[in-house]
Amino acid sequence: MKILTFGEIMLRLRAPGHERFFQSNMMEATFGGGEANVAVSLANYGMDAAFFTVLPDNDMGSHCINELRRFGVDTKKIQRGAGRMGIYFLENGANQLPSKVIYDRAYSAISLAKPGDVDWEKVFEGVDWFHITGITPAISESAMELSLESVKEAKKRNITVSCDLNYRKNLWKYGKEASEVMRELAKYVDVAIANEEDVQKSLEITVDVDVESGELDREKYRALGNKVLETYPNMKCIAITLRESHSADWNGWAACLNDGKDFYVSKKYEIRDIIDRVGGGDSFAGGLIYGLNHYEDKQSALEFAVAASCLKHSIIGDFNRVGVSDVTKLMGGDGTGRVQR
């Protein structure tokens, strides 16, 4: 099975450790972005994963491609074009001080790309599964048009489409509301991934769920999933993640999955002493795609996704540097962190 992810990958500049911006005269430089993070996860699980984007035709774009290749991601479909590489700055929080992300991605190469710039016949050649997020259509009007074009072209070819709704209020600045775009894009999605806020803000679908409490009321989350699936009969299932934030260092983490017939709830992990939570949702998406394609039952697929994401919280960087055996060990109950000899 060939899986293609599509979106923006950025240069990530992180203040060392838990220091604040410019507390140190150094910044750690890596690459990251929602859809690229998913591709890396899938490649780490041994799947045939490709990433498509538009990168600037300069050394920074080349270094980025080489980094993806290092993880086994197929980069042959990546286009080079005008514009720059987007940047995001990260300050890791601790205790009651939250993490902070600052975006500098205006005029990035992918944000300047527009319908007609992409040969979808070539991009989708040999592809069985296509993954996108709600971030790409948020970055610019042309990227929004390209995102809608991509899912329509995928469905023309009977390719399975998954979408992480990924609502980012600070990105929607070109005149359209997230719901105006995402409600249209969702018509072409087979597998939806979201948290409760994503569903409410991107699809304008609500039930009486307290997004601040982090408490998993099964019947309310079942009802939320049911409303989404009733609104979008094309969807085969929706997975909803639940993060309970006690502090920047300690989160509870679980998820549920609704396929319109059955409702599945994962075990809950208490993640203490978080190293880096950025990319946690992407690692869930990558784990779910792997799980749905390797397990016969959806409960196991969901448990794989939640365990994979749990492990990501202990890894610095956007990418989830774990393999299948790491995830299945945690699924099996081995969460002690003891040295493996």
Residue, then its C-alpha position, 0 to 999 in steps of 0.5 A: m500500500k502506498i500512502l501519500t501525505f500533503g502539506e507544509i513542512m517548516l524549519r523548526l527553531r526551538a529554544p534549548g531545554h525549557e529556556r525562553f526565547f533569547q534566554s540562550n543565544m542558540m536555537e535548535a534547528t530541525f524540520g517538522g509539519g503535520e503531514a510530514n510528521v505522519a509520513v515519517s511515522l508511517a515510514n518508521y512502521g515499514m509502510d511505503a510513505a511519500f510526502f508531497t509539498v512545494l519547497p523553495d529551490n535553495d539549499m534549505g529546501s534540499h536539506c529538508i528533502n534529505e532529512l525526510r529521505r533519512f527516515g525512508v520517506d519517498t520525496k520524489k513527488i516534491q516540487r520546487g518553486a518560488g517562495r521561501m521555507g516557512i519557520y516556526f519558533l517553539e518555546n517548551g513550557a513547564n509546569q504552569l507555563p504553557s509552551k508557545v509557538i510563533y509562526d513565520r510562514a507568509y509567502s512560503a513556497i506551498s502557500l504560493a502554490k495554486p490550482g493548475d500548478v500540480d499534475w495530480e495524475k503524476v502525484f497520485e500515481g500508485v497511491d492508495w491512501f491520501h492524508i491531508t490536514g486542516i492546516t494547509p487550507a488555512i495558510s493561504e487562499s491559494a493553498m486552500e484551493l489547492s487542498l480542495e482540488s487535491v481531495k477531489e482529485a483523490k476521490k476521482r481515483n478512488i483513493t482513501v482520504s484521511c484528514d486531521l481537522n487540526y483547527r488553528k485559529n491563528l492561521w485563518k487570516y485571508g478572509k474565510e472562516a475555517s468552517e466555510v472551507m472544512r465543511e466542504l473538504a469533509k465531503y471527500v473524507d473517508v477517515a476523519i481525525a480530530n479533537e472535540e474543538d476541531v469538530q466544533k470549530s471546523l465543522e460547526i457540529t456540537v453536542d454538550v461536551d465540556v472541552e475544558s474538563g477533559e473528562l470522557d463522557r462516552e455517550k456524549y462523545r458517541a453522540l458527537g461522532n454520530k452527528v459527524l457521520e450523519t452529516y457526512p455519509n461519505m465518512k467511514c469513521i471518525a477518531i476523536t482524541l482527548r487530552e486532559s492537561h493537568s500542566a505543561d508537563w503532565n497530560g492524560w491521553a486517550a481517544c475514541l473511534n466511531d464507525g457508525k455501528d460501534f463505538y470504541v474507547s482506548k485506554k488512558y495514559e497518564i503522561r508525566d514529565i513530558i519532553d515534547r508534545v508537539g507532533g503528538g496528534d500527528s503521531f496519533a494520525g500516523g498510528l491510526i492509519y497504520g492500525l486501520n491497515h494492519y489490524e482486523d479490529k478497530q479497537s486494536a487500531l485505536e490502541f496502537a494510535v494512542a500508544a504511538s502518540c503517548l510515546k511521542h511525548s518523550i521524544i524531542g522534535d516533530f518526528n515520532r522516532v519509534g517502530v512497531s515493536d516499541v508501540t506494541k510493547l506499550m500496548g501490551g502493558d510494558g510502560t515501565g520504561r525499564v532498560q531493555r537488554 
